[in-house]
């Protein structure tokens, strides 16, 4: 992400134009537009999409944070910060109960403007420049900081605390465990998220609430 690329507030008209442009030029139309990987990874923005199994597991977690899941729970709001593949999985409708989830995706990559009002432009260098995303408005916030650095996690944590009503699901490198605990009060889970591309870093999930992910096993790699 570029430090000199400001994060302007997008008007409704501008967002509509962006949505039309990206839908026409990036193929994000039709029933496949929410397929994980439909938008190709861009390594220049440190993008590494989750495997389909991991995206499904995390979407299930966002849909049902209770243990066991309460299918009669009221509609919930979810923010996916730098985690578009989980947002896509929620929108596919393949996860039980996801039709009762109102999800938004916060992303620096404006290709995701094709998702209309669900898209919030996000530059972690401006952690509180969140046009269209109100404070304390999300039941669960999932964040996947794009870089393994103290600066990046610290700034993303500001965003998470601003948005969340309480529940936080963080995905980042294992080396960030101590800092993540200090910033967000999270603890490491047994569940090991996988990516479509093998990453050299030991990647983990962290939560600040009782979760099925705490003692969960690693998903199979296909």
C-alpha positions in Angstrom: 0.0 0.0 0.0 1.3 3.4 -0.9 1.8 6.0 1.8 1.1 8.8 -0.7 -2.2 7.4 -1.9 -4.8 9.3 0.1 -8.1 7.6 1.0 -10.8 10.1 -0.2 -14.3 9.7 0.8 -16.3 8.2 -2.1 -19.6 9.8 -2.9 -22.5 7.6 -3.9 -22.2 8.7 -7.5 -18.5 8.0 -7.6 -19.0 4.5 -6.1 -21.7 3.7 -8.6 -19.3 4.6 -11.5 -16.5 2.5 -10.0 -18.9 -0.4 -9.5 -20.0 -0.2 -13.1 -16.4 0.1 -14.4 -15.0 -2.8 -12.4 -18.0 -5.0 -13.2 -17.5 -4.4 -16.9 -13.7 -4.8 -16.9 -13.1 -7.4 -14.4 -15.9 -9.9 -15.0 -17.5 -9.5 -11.5 -21.0 -10.3 -12.7 -23.2 -13.3 -12.6 -23.4 -16.2 -10.1 -19.6 -16.7 -10.0 -18.7 -13.1 -8.9 -18.3 -14.2 -5.3 -16.0 -17.2 -6.1 -12.9 -17.2 -4.0 -10.1 -16.4 -6.5 -12.4 -14.7 -9.0 -10.3 -11.6 -8.4 -6.7 -12.6 -9.0 -4.1 -12.1 -6.2 -1.8 -9.1 -6.7 1.5 -9.7 -4.9 2.3 -6.0 -5.0 -0.5 -5.5 -2.5 0.5 -8.5 -0.4 -2.6 -10.4 -1.5 -2.8 -14.1 -0.7 -6.2 -15.6 -0.8 -7.4 -18.4 1.6 -8.0 -21.9 0.3 -11.7 -22.6 -0.3 -11.8 -24.8 2.8 -10.3 -22.1 5.1 -12.6 -19.4 3.6 -15.5 -21.6 4.4 -14.4 -22.3 7.9 -13.9 -18.7 8.7 -17.2 -17.7 7.1 -18.9 -20.3 9.3 -17.2 -18.8 12.3 -18.4 -15.3 11.5 -21.9 -16.6 10.9 -22.1 -18.6 14.2 -19.8 -17.3 16.9 -21.8 -19.2 19.5 -20.9 -22.8 20.5 -23.0 -24.7 19.4 -24.3 -22.4 16.7 -27.7 -20.7 17.3 -29.6 -20.8 14.0 -32.3 -18.6 15.6 -29.9 -15.8 16.5 -30.8 -12.3 15.1 -29.3 -11.0 11.9 -25.6 -10.0 12.5 -23.2 -7.5 10.9 -19.7 -8.6 9.9 -16.7 -6.6 8.7 -13.9 -8.3 6.7 -10.8 -6.1 6.9 -8.3 -7.0 4.2 -10.0 -10.5 4.0 -12.0 -10.4 0.7 -12.0 -14.2 0.2 -14.0 -14.6 3.5 -16.4 -11.9 2.4 -16.9 -13.7 -0.9 -17.6 -17.0 0.8 -20.2 -15.3 3.0 -21.9 -13.9 -0.1 -21.9 -17.2 -2.0 -24.7 -18.4 0.2 -23.1 -21.8 0.6 -22.6 -21.4 4.4 -25.6 -22.2 6.6 -27.0 -19.0 8.0 -25.0 -16.6 5.9 -28.2 -15.2 4.5 -28.7 -13.6 7.9 -25.3 -11.9 7.8 -24.8 -8.4 6.5 -21.1 -8.3 5.5 -18.8 -5.5 4.2 -15.3 -5.7 2.8 -12.7 -3.1 3.7 -10.0 -3.1 1.0 -7.3 -1.0 -0.5 -7.8 -2.8 -3.8 -10.5 -0.8 -5.7 -11.3 -3.8 -7.9 -13.6 -4.8 -5.0 -15.7 -1.7 -5.6 -17.6 -4.0 -8.0 -19.4 -5.2 -4.8 -21.1 -1.8 -4.5 -22.1 -0.5 -1.1 -20.5 -3.5 0.6 -17.1 -2.1 -0.4 -15.3 0.4 1.9 -12.0 1.8 0.7 -9.4 1.1 3.3 -5.8 2.1 3.7 -4.3 0.8 6.9 -2.0 3.9 7.0 -5.3 5.9 7.7 -6.9 3.4 10.2 -9.9 5.6 11.0 -10.6 6.9 7.5 -13.6 4.6 7.1 -16.3 6.3 5.0 -19.5 4.3 5.3 -18.3 2.1 8.3 -19.6 3.5 11.6 -18.0 3.0 14.9 -19.0 0.0 17.1 -21.4 -1.2 14.3 -20.2 -4.7 13.7 -21.0 -7.8 15.8 -17.8 -9.5 14.6 -14.7 -8.0 12.9 -12.3 -10.3 11.0 -9.0 -8.7 10.1 -6.0 -10.0 8.1 -3.3 -7.3 8.2 -1.5 -7.3 4.8 2.0 -7.1 6.3 3.8 -8.8 9.2 5.0 -5.8 10.9 4.3 -4.1 14.3 3.3 -0.9 12.5 0.7 -2.6 10.3 -0.8 -4.7 13.1 -1.0 -1.7 15.4 -2.8 0.4 12.8 -5.2 -2.3 11.8 -5.9 -2.9 15.4 -7.1 0.7 15.7 -9.5 0.0 12.9 -10.7 -3.2 14.5 -11.4 -1.6 17.9 -13.2 1.3 16.2 -15.5 -1.0 14.3 -16.1 -3.9 16.6 -18.9 -4.2 19.2 -16.6 -6.7 21.0 -15.8 -9.9 19.0 -12.6 -10.0 17.1 -11.2 -12.7 14.8 -7.6 -12.0 13.7 -5.6 -13.9 11.1 -1.9 -13.1 10.9 1.6 -14.7 11.4 2.4 -16.6 14.6 5.2 -14.2 15.2 2.7 -11.5 16.0 1.0 -13.5 18.9 2.4 -11.4 21.7 1.6 -8.1 20.1 -1.8 -9.2 19.0 -2.7 -10.3 22.6 -1.5 -6.9 23.9 -3.4 -4.9 21.3 -6.6 -6.9 21.0 -6.8 -9.3 23.9 -6.8 -12.3 21.5 -5.5 -15.8 22.0 -4.2 -18.2 19.4 -6.4 -21.0 18.0 -5.6 -24.5 17.2 -7.1 -24.0 13.7 -4.4 -23.3 11.1 -5.6 -21.3 8.1 -4.4 -22.4 4.7 -3.8 -20.3 1.5 -4.1 -21.2 -2.1 -0.4 -20.5 -2.4 2.0 -21.9 0.2 3.4 -19.2 2.5 6.7 -19.5 4.2 5.4 -17.8 7.4 3.6 -19.8 10.1 0.1 -18.4 9.9 -2.5 -18.5 12.7 -6.0 -17.4 13.8 -6.6 -15.5 17.1 -9.9 -14.7 18.9 -11.0 -12.8 21.9 -14.2 -14.9 22.6 -15.0 -18.6 23.2 -14.7 -20.2 19.7 -14.8 -23.5 18.0 -11.6 -22.5 16.3 -9.6 -22.6 19.6 -9.2 -26.4 19.6 -10.0 -27.0 15.9 -7.9 -29.2 13.7 -6.0 -28.1 10.6 -8.2 -28.2 7.4 -7.1 -30.7 4.8 -5.0 -29.4 1.9 -6.3 -30.4 -1.5 
